[in-house]
Amino acid sequence: MKLVCGLGNPGAKYSRTRHNVGFMIADALADFLGASWNERFNARVAKGLHDGSELLLVEPLTFMNLSGHALVAASQFFKVAIDDILVVHDDVDLEFGRIMLKSGGGDGGHKGIRSIIQQLGARDFARLRVGVGRPVGAGDVTDYVLSRFHESELEPLDDTIKEAVKGILAWAEGGCLTAQNRVNRKVRPEGVPSCPGERRDPGPKDREEV
């Protein structure tokens, strides 16, 4: 069994914000697999099959900064090894529309990743970083990641989500190195603006949940 954990904050207030792109990708993966969600381990959980392998999808309902508690509870119950865990999360240090797969490393300032490292007691899990870009100028990063995508970004965002799902499936089929060759592309999808923060809608803000 392999575990795919999409990160985000629960509730309508945070739905489809940049910080919740991990949830959006996990939802799209569940749809692709025909998997149904239920709640366990203080998370939304779904199971599906791909290429003969079982995939466990997890969306923590703990808020971002406690994500590790739900992931560890699920991974321990199903006895999933760290090498078989992939965490999907937003990344302000990647331009909007770019995705990158890596294994191990620090938290990069992401509170969800920080919580997972703390609770697992290890860093050697795979991460799918999904670029959401940074706000233009002196814009506040917290406001930015908790804002919703602008209407002009939705079509390229959909393309990015589809590519992310393909990358996750490649990881499930062949492991991290194989998937990296497919996922780690340098060109943004066609139509993706270079500075999406210039045309963003204001969104909810809560520093403790970022």
C-alpha positions in Angstrom: 0.0 0.0 0.0 1.1 3.5 -0.8 -0.2 6.6 1.0 -0.8 10.0 -0.7 -1.5 12.9 1.7 -2.9 16.1 0.3 -2.5 19.1 2.6 -4.9 21.9 3.2 -7.2 23.5 5.8 -10.8 22.1 6.3 -14.0 24.0 5.8 -15.7 26.2 3.2 -13.7 29.2 4.3 -10.5 27.7 2.9 -12.0 25.8 0.0 -10.1 26.2 -3.3 -7.5 28.6 -1.8 -3.9 28.3 -2.9 -2.9 26.7 0.4 -5.5 24.0 -0.3 -4.1 22.9 -3.7 -3.0 19.6 -2.0 -6.7 18.9 -1.2 -7.7 19.7 -4.7 -5.2 17.3 -6.2 -6.1 14.5 -3.8 -9.8 15.1 -4.7 -8.9 14.8 -8.4 -7.0 11.6 -7.7 -9.9 10.1 -5.8 -12.2 10.9 -8.7 -9.8 9.3 -11.2 -9.6 6.1 -9.0 -13.3 6.1 -8.4 -12.6 6.1 -4.6 -15.1 7.3 -2.0 -14.2 9.4 1.0 -15.0 8.7 4.7 -13.6 10.1 7.9 -11.1 8.4 10.1 -8.0 9.4 12.0 -9.2 13.0 12.1 -8.9 13.0 8.3 -10.8 12.3 5.1 -9.6 8.9 3.9 -10.2 7.0 0.6 -8.8 3.9 -0.9 -8.4 3.0 -4.6 -6.5 0.6 -6.9 -4.1 1.6 -9.6 -2.0 -0.8 -11.7 -2.6 -3.5 -9.1 -1.4 -1.4 -6.2 -3.6 -0.1 -3.4 -3.5 3.7 -2.8 -4.6 5.2 0.5 -5.6 8.9 0.1 -5.5 11.1 3.2 -6.7 14.7 3.7 -6.0 15.8 7.3 -8.9 17.7 9.0 -6.6 19.0 11.7 -5.7 22.4 10.1 -2.4 22.7 8.4 -0.1 23.1 11.3 -1.2 19.7 12.9 -1.3 17.7 9.6 1.3 15.2 10.9 -1.0 13.8 13.6 -3.5 12.5 11.0 -0.9 11.3 8.6 0.9 9.3 11.2 -2.3 7.8 12.6 -3.3 6.6 9.2 0.2 5.3 8.2 0.6 3.4 11.5 -2.8 1.8 11.3 -2.2 0.6 7.7 1.5 -0.1 8.4 2.7 2.1 5.5 6.5 2.5 5.3 8.0 6.0 5.0 9.3 5.2 1.5 5.6 4.6 0.5 4.4 8.1 1.6 3.9 11.0 -0.7 2.8 14.4 0.5 1.2 16.9 -1.9 1.4 20.6 -0.9 1.5 24.2 -2.1 4.8 25.9 -2.5 5.3 29.7 -2.8 8.9 29.2 -3.9 7.8 27.6 -7.2 6.2 29.7 -9.9 2.5 29.1 -10.4 1.8 26.1 -12.5 5.1 24.3 -11.9 5.3 21.0 -10.1 8.3 19.2 -8.7 8.8 15.9 -7.0 11.5 15.4 -4.4 12.4 13.0 -1.6 13.5 14.2 1.8 14.7 17.6 2.8 13.5 20.3 5.2 10.1 21.9 5.6 10.8 24.9 3.5 8.8 27.0 5.9 5.6 25.0 5.3 3.8 24.3 8.5 2.1 21.2 7.2 5.4 19.7 6.2 7.0 20.7 9.5 4.2 18.9 11.4 4.7 15.8 9.4 8.5 15.8 9.9 7.9 16.3 13.7 5.3 13.5 14.0 7.0 11.0 11.7 10.4 11.7 13.3 11.9 11.5 9.8 12.3 13.5 6.6 12.7 10.8 4.1 9.3 10.9 2.6 8.4 12.0 -1.0 6.8 15.4 -1.6 5.0 16.7 -4.6 5.5 20.5 -4.5 2.9 22.5 -6.4 3.8 26.0 -7.3 1.4 28.8 -6.4 4.0 31.6 -6.8 4.4 34.6 -4.5 2.5 37.8 -4.1 3.8 40.8 -6.1 5.9 43.4 -4.4 5.4 43.6 -0.6 2.2 41.6 -0.5 1.7 39.4 2.5 2.5 35.8 1.9 -0.1 34.6 4.5 -2.9 36.6 2.8 -1.7 35.3 -0.6 -1.8 31.6 0.2 -5.2 31.9 1.9 -6.6 33.7 -1.1 -8.6 31.9 -3.8 -7.3 31.5 -7.3 -8.3 34.2 -9.8 -10.8 33.3 -12.5 -8.0 33.7 -15.1 -5.9 31.1 -13.3 -8.6 28.4 -13.2 -8.0 26.8 -16.6 -4.2 26.5 -16.2 -4.8 25.4 -12.6 -6.9 22.5 -13.9 -4.1 21.5 -16.3 -1.6 21.6 -13.3 -3.9 19.4 -11.2 -4.1 16.9 -14.1 -0.3 16.8 -14.4 0.0 16.4 -10.7 -2.3 13.4 -10.7 -0.2 11.8 -13.5 2.9 12.4 -11.5 1.4 10.7 -8.4 0.4 7.7 -10.5 3.9 7.6 -11.9 5.3 7.6 -8.4 2.9 4.8 -7.4 4.0 2.8 -10.4 7.7 3.2 -10.5 8.9 5.1 -7.4 10.4 8.6 -6.9 13.2 8.6 -9.4 11.0 7.4 -12.3 8.3 9.9 -11.4 10.8 12.7 -11.1 11.8 12.3 -14.8 8.2 12.8 -15.7 7.1 15.4 -13.2 10.0 17.9 -12.8 9.3 20.1 -15.7 10.5 23.7 -16.0 7.9 25.2 -18.3 4.6 26.5 -17.0 1.5 25.2 -18.7 0.3 27.4 -21.6 -1.6 30.4 -20.5 -0.2 30.5 -16.9 0.6 34.2 -16.0 4.1 34.8 -14.7 2.8 37.0 -11.8 -0.6 35.6 -10.8 -0.5 37.6 -7.6 -1.2 40.7 -9.6 -4.7 39.6 -10.3 -5.8 37.7 -7.2 -9.0 37.9 -5.2 -8.7 38.7 -1.5 -9.2 35.7 0.7 -9.6 34.6 4.3 -6.7 35.0 6.7 -5.7 33.1 9.8 -2.0 33.0 10.6 -2.3 30.1 13.1 -3.7 27.8 10.4 -1.2 28.6 7.6 
